[in-house]
């Protein structure tokens, strides 16, 4: 059994000013200038908590030959340049043609990529692959929980399997599930029949978290649904709301074994569960000033985390916002740390000066004017490092990564971990390599919306969702949607949804 795999992953924030280029994919994929496949992918992802790590383990378990052709990803940012997208797609298609015939295809995509010509870039990618392999070859697609799934994607893929967790700690598991189900399809043991439902609903990241209610209970119901006779798999996609496209938002899929009526009925049931939770999926935000007061009033409680999701690079934000940092400095706060703040200019300056030096800085606030002004003053260089680390937490465990030249600065009583590469702070190793042990601090401002909870969550006594400005702010009032389908909740009042059987809810 021969199975081809690969894909391009990008979460596109259409409100971000910085476009995404081929150079970004080459840098972030760490697979060479032509984004190599084959052994490079085996070496990078084997035994890791990634989708391709799951593909590799699953292929070995079912006795299949896995042919990884391409694994391209870039940090979330603005719209992907069309030429860059087409270059990567053509690399994948040419490599696919070279390994044909195959028995099946696995596509490792995100589900929220937008290019200059494609609102639904994944749909375009899947369709191009279909033209090469034909309509009958089994194809299973894995997507992020934040996928903006379209009817086109659902129609072209035999099965779509999305992550069940946010933070995404089940990527390996979902990759393995995809291989095992694809093998059953190839062997003729099951006939996948998939039903898709799109809801008139958009939600923001904080309450999409599956470690908190109501998502925690919802996903338990999803897992019970998957155990019912005839059901092969079920997916909840909460969508990526920072994409001004028609199909942004919540959707569900249920796949059965050759039972369309059951698939439709269960998809309606799952969609109804989500619709009933719509009011509970709206976040509550807290200002940095209120959090500073809270920490000062509870000195013995341990670590408090201020989740600065508005500046989350995992959703396309610049990661150099200074609102919280400046407020901590102004308040004379002691025992706080901000991480990881993207500022290659200042990181290089600290490395040139060396540990123990005091340097003049103009820190952060350099990408745009939406996340705070640069912090101007003197900073003490406490530590420097090369930025190389390995994810040790539950998400992406075992994957080697890098932040570029990295430095820990002290401004007033606040430590700031400054990097040369823009990455979401979702693993404590990203601070520890720079000499910061988060559990020994009073307040951590983390440039993340939810992913940090997987590794930092157990260290924290309290977590607050930040009330800060930015292009990833979880507040629909801050965004001027021009292309999103309407009416849609919560942007519009009195929105109703009809299930397949015609019931209005």
N, C-alpha and C positions, 0 to 999 in steps of 0.2 A: 504494500500500500504506500503510494507516494503522495505526499501532501505538500503543496507550496504555501508559503506564508510570507507576510510582510504588510507594510502599510506606512502611512504618513499620519502623524498625530499633531494637531494644533488646536488650541482653544482660542478663538479669535474674538477679541474685544473690539467691536467696530467703533467704540467711542475713544479708543486709544489713538494717539497721533502718530506713533512710530510704526511704520510698515514692517512686515516680517519678510525676510529675504532668504535666499538659498544659503547664504553665509551663516545665518542664524541656525538653520537646521544642521549644517556641517559642524558648527561649534558645539551645539547641544547634544547631538547624537553620538559624538565621539566615535564615529565609525569610518573615519577617513574622508578625504575631499569628495569622493564619489559615493559616499554613504554605502560602503561595502556590505554585501550579504555574506552568506555562507559561514565559514568558520569564525569570522569576526563577531557575528551575532551569537554563535554558540559560546564563544569565550567571554563575551560581555554579560550575557544574561543567564547562563546555566546556573541553577541553584540559587536564583534570586527571586525576590517577591515582585516580579514583573509579569506582564502578559506573555512575553516570549519565554520567560522562565517557565511559565505554566505550559506553553506549547511544547517546549523541549521535554519536560517531564511527562506530559501526556502522551506524546509520540512514542517515547520509550515504553510507557506502560501498555500501549495498544499494539506495539510492534510495527509502527509505521516509520517510514523514512521521511523526516522533515527536511524541506528544502527552503530555508529562510533566504529570501531574496533581497529584502530591504527593510530597515527599521529606522525611519526618519522622524525626529521630533524636534520641536523648538519651543522655548519658553513662550507662554501666552503673551501676545502683544497685539498690534493692529493687523489690519487686513493683509493676507498673504499675497505677495506679488504673483501675478498670473504666470509669468515666465518661469518663476521658481517652482510653482506647483506643477506646471507641465513638464519641466525637466525631471522632477522626481517621479511623476507618474510614468513618463516614458522610460526611465531607468527600470522601474518595476515591470512594465509591460514587456520590454525587450528581454529582461531576464526570465520572465515567465515563459515567453515563447521558446527560449532556449532549453527549458527543462520539460516541456510538454512531450509526451502525455503525462498528466497527473490524474489522480483519482479524486482529489478534492482541493479546495482552497480555503485558507484561513486569512482573514484580513484584520489586522490590528490597527483600528482607526480610533479617532476620538469621538466624532459626532458633532462638533461645534466649530468646524473650520470654515472660514469664509475667504474667498479669493476675490480678486478684482472683477472677475466675471461670473463667479459661482457663489450664490448664497448657500447652496447645498453642495459644498465641495466633496463631501463623502459620497453623496449620491452620484456625482460625476465620476468619482474614482471607481465605485462599484460598477457603474454602467460600462466604463471603459474595460474593466476586467471581464465583464460578461461578454463583451464583443469578441474577446480573445478566446475564452473557454467555452462559450455557448450557454444556452439557457438550461441545459440539463445537468451540467456538472455541479455537484453539491458544493455550496459555499456557505460558510459560517463566519459571521462578522462579530467581533467583540468591540464594545463601545464603552466610553466613560459614563458614569452616572449623570454627568452634566450634558449629555448629548441632546441636541435639538433634532430629534429623529423625525424624518419626513416620510410621507407615504411612499415616495420613490425609493428610499432606502429599504423600507420594509418589503416592497414588492420585488426588488432585485435580489435580496438576500434570502436564502432558504431559512436561516435562523439568525436572529440578532440576540446576542447575550450581553447585557450590560452589567457593570459593577453593582454589587449589592450594598456596598459600604461607602461612607463618606465620613472620615478619611478613607481613602481607597486602600484598604489593607487586604483585600481579597483578589487582587489582580492575578496572582499566581493561580489561585483556585479557579477563577473564571476562565483563564487561559486553558487550564487542564480540562475543565468541563467542556469547552468548545471542541477540543481535539477528540475527547471521548465520544461526544455526541456526533461529530462528523464521521468518526469511524463506524458508528452504528448505522448512520445513513448510508455510507459507502457499502457496508455489508448487507444492506437490504433489511436490517432488523427493525427499522422504524421509517415512517414517512412523515416528515415534519409538515405541519399545517399551522401557519402563523396568523394571528389576528392582531391588528394594530388599532389603537385608539389615541387620538390627540385631544387633549382637554383645552378649553378656553381659560388657561391658567398659567401664570408665570410666578415663580417664587425666587426668593433671594437666598444666597448660600448659607447664612448662619443656621436657619431652621431646617435646612436640608440634611443636616448632620444626623447620621444614623446612630450616634451615641446618645442622643437626647430625644425626648418626646416632641412631636408625635411620630417621628420617623422610626424610632426604635420599635414601637409596637406595630407599625405598618409593615416593616420588613419581616417581623415574626409571622404576620398573616400571609405575606407573600411566600415564605418558605413552607408554610403549611399547605398553601395552594399547590406548590410544586410537588408535594407528596401525594396529591390526589391521583387516582387511577386515570391514565390516559394523558396526563400533563407531563411534557418533557422539560419545559423551562418557562420562567416568567421574568419579565424585566420591567422595572420602574425607572424611567429617565426623567429626572427633575428639571432638566434643561439648563441652559446657560443664558441668563437674562441680559447679559451685557453685549448681546448681539442684536442689532436692530435689523432683523430679518423677519420674513413672514412667519416662519415656522419655529421661532424661539418658544420654549416653554415645555410644559409637562406632557409626557406621553407614556403609554404602557403597551407591552406586547405579551401575549401568551401563545406558546407553541405546544400543540398536542400531537399525538401520534395518529395522523390520518383521520381527525375528527373535527371538521370545520365548525359544526354547531357548538361543540364543547369549547373550542378556542374562542369563538365569538362571545359565548356566554360568560366565560371566565375573564376575558378582557374587559367586558362591561362591568363585571363585579369588581375587578381590581380598580378600574377607573372610578367607579362609584365610591370606593373607600377613600381614594385620594381627594375627590371632590368634597367629601364630607369634612375633610381636614383643612380646607382652604384658609379658614380664618386663623387656625393655629400655626400656620406656616409663615406668619409675618413677624420679623425680629423686633426685639427691644434693644435700643442702643443707649450707651452711657458715655458721658464726656470724660476726657482725661482728668479734668479738674476734680470731678466727683470721685474718680478712682483714686487719685492721690489722697484726697481727704479720707476715703475709706481705708486705705492702707495705713495711713497715719493713726487712724482710730483703732486699728486691729493689728498692733505691732507683733503679736505673738502667733498670728495665724499661719505664717509661712508664705509661700510664693503666691502672688496674685498675677494673673496674666491679662493684659490688655490686648485683645485681638484686633489689630489695625487692618481689618479686612478691606477698607477703602483703598489701601495702598498695597494690596496683595498682588505680587508679581505672578502668582498662580492663576490670576484672572486677567492679566494684561496690564496691571498698574505698574508705574515706574519703579517702585520699591525705594524711592529716595525721599519720601514724605517726611516732614519735620515737625508737624503740628504737635505730636505728643512729646517729642524730644525737647522742643523749645519750652513747652509748658512745664516739664520736669525741671529744666534748668532754671526757669524763672521762679519756680516754687522752692528752689534750694533743696530739692529732693535728694536724699542719700540712699544708696542701695538699689538703684534702678539700672536696667540695661535695655538697650534697643538693639534688635538684631533681626535679620541681617540687613543693613542699609547699603544700597548700591551707590558707590561713588568711586570709580576707578582712579580719578584724579587724586583724591585725598588718600586712597590706599597706597598709591605709588609714592606720594609725598611722605607718608609715614615710613615706608620701607627705605627710602633714601635717607631719611633723618636717623632712623634706628631707634631701638628700644631705649627708653629713658629720656628721650628728647621731648621738648615742648615745641610745638609747631603752630603757626597761624593757620587757621582753616576757614574755608567757606564750604561748609559741609551740607550735602544734600540739596534738595529743591532745585535741581539743575535741568530736569527733563521738561517740565512745564510749570505753569503757574497755578495748578489745581490742587497741589498737595502740600503747600507751605513754602515759605521762602528759605533760602540757605541760612544755616546757623553760622554766624560769624563770631570768631573768638579764638582763644588759645586752647590747644588740646595736648594732653600728655600721652605719649605713645607707650602704652603698657605692654603690648605684645604684637608680634608680627608672625605670619606663617605663609606657606605657599598655597593654602586653601584646599589642599587635597584631603578628601575624607571618604569614608564608606558609610552608607546608611546602615544604622544599627537598630533603629526603631522598627515598628511593625510595617510601615509603608516603605516599599522599595528596598527591603532588607537585603543587604549583600551587594547592592549596586555601587560601584565606585563612581565618585563624582568630584567636581572641583568648583571652587569659588574664585579662582584666580588669586592674585596677590590680596591678602587679607590682613587687616590690622584691628586691634582693639585700642580705642582711644578713650580717654577720660576727659569729659568736659563738665566743669562744675563737679557735682557728685555723681554724674551719670556716665556709665560705660556705653560705648557704641561699637558694635562689631561692624566693620566696613569692608565690603567685598568689591572685587573688580568685575565679577560676573553676576548678573541679576538672577537670583534664585529665591524661591519661597522657603522660608525658614520652617521646615516641617520635621526636623530631626535634631535632637540635642547635640549630636556630633558637630553640627555646623557652628555651634558656639564653643564647644569643648576644645576643638582644634585651635581656637583663638584664645584659650586660657580662661574661659568663662564657664563656671559650673552653675547652671540656672537654679538648681534647688537651694543654693546658698544666697540667692538674691531675694529682695523684697518684692520687686515689681519688674516684670518682663513685658516690654512692648514688642510684640512679634508681628512681623509682616506676613500675616496669613489670616485667612478667614476661618477655616475649619481643620485643614490637614494637620496643623500643629497638635491637635488634640490626641492623635494617636500616640505620640511619643512624649509630649510635654504634659498632656492631661493628667497622668498619674502623679506628676510632681506638684501640681497646683492645688492650693486650697480654695481659690476663687478664680473664675474666668468671667470677663466682661467683653461683650461685643462693642467695638469702638464707635463712638459718634464723632467721626472725623470726615473731612471732605475728600473726594477723590473719584476716579473713574470706575472704581469697584465698590463704591459705597452702596450698602444694601438698603436703598431708599429709592423707590420708583419715581418719586417727585423730582429727582435730580436729572432725569434722562428724558430727552425729547425724541420719542419714537416716531419715525416716519413710515416704516415699512412693516412693522409688526401687525399681524392680523387683529382686527377689532370686531366686536367688543371682546375684551379679555379681562379676567379678574387678576389683581385688584385695581387695574387702571381704570376700569369702567364699572359703574354701578349696575345692579340688577342683571347680572350675567347669569344665564341659565345654560344647562348642558343636558342634552338628550342622549340616553343610552341607545344601543342598537334596537332595542325593543320599543323605542319611542317614548319611554318614560322621561318626563322633564324633571330636572333636579336643580 
